[in-house]
Amino acid sequence: MQIAKYGIISLSKGRHTNVILGAVTMIKDVTLWQEWEEAVPLREPPDFQRNLRLLESMYELACSLGAFPPADPLAGLDTKIRVARILNVRGSAPEVSPRA
């Protein structure tokens, strides 16, 4: 399976699908998609230790590439605060009259 910047380009057998993140498209090869769903361990219970090892290795990779931590940790903080204020508007809920 090849994964591109914006989603899955091709699965197996050289066939291509239209699975692109951020866009809703149809899957052309339904049987291939079903085979992939059956092969992927989606039904396995989560493994905390494995996930923690993955997180730590991704963190180390990001640090070694210079992508993390940011040079200025406060960069963009004003934007995040503004968005948080917009999303966390406190207001009273409209009163709902009981139905008879």
N, C-alpha and C positions, 0 to 999 in steps of 0.2 A: 504494500500500500504506500502510495506517495502522498505526502501532505504538503501542500503549498502554503503560502502566506495567508491566503484567504479561504482555505478549505481543502477538501479532499479532491484531488484531480482524477486519479484513477485508482481502481481497486485492484482486482487481479485479472489475469488473462489479457491484459492490455486494453480492456474496455474502459470507456470513459463514461462518467455520470455527470449530472449537473448539480452536484451538491456544493453549493457555494455559501459560505457564511454571510449573513446579512441580506441574502436574496432568497426569495421563495421560488423554487423551480421544481419541475417534475423529475422523478427518477425514471430514466429511460429503460434500464434493465432491472426489472423488479426481481427476477430470480437471483441475479447476482447480489442484489441488496439483501435478499432473504438469506442467502448462503453466508454472507458476511455477518449478519445479525446472529445467526446460529453459531458461527465460529468464534465470535468475540465473547469473552467471558463476562457478559453483562449480568449473569445470574449468580456470580460468585459473591459471597459476602465481602464487605470491605475489610482490608487488612491494614490496621492502623500503623504497624511497624513498617510495612512496605511503603505506605504512603508517606510516612515521615522520612524514610530514606530517600524517596524520590524528591521530596521538598528540599531536603538538605543538599542533594546533588544539584538541583536546579538553582538553588541559591548560590552555591559555590561557582557554578558555571557563569551565572550573571555577574558575580563579583570579578571573576577572572576576565570576563569580556569588557569590564568597565561600565556595564550598564546599571550596576547597583553597588553600593548606595549612590544616590544622586549627589552631584557636587554641592548643590544648594538644597538641603532638605526642606526649606521653607518656600521654594519656588512653586508657584501655583496655589499656594495656600489661600490667598484671597479669593480665588475662583472657587475653590472647594467650599469655603465658608459661605460664599454667596449662594451657591447651589444648595447647600444644606439648609440655609435659611428659607429658600424658596420651597424646598420639599417638606420641611418640617413646620409648615404654617399651623399655628394653633388657633383653632376656631371652634365655636360651639356647633355641635351637630344639630341639624334641623329637628324640631320636635315632630314626632310621629303620633298622630292621633290614633287611639285604639279603634279597631273596627268593631262595629256593632254586631 
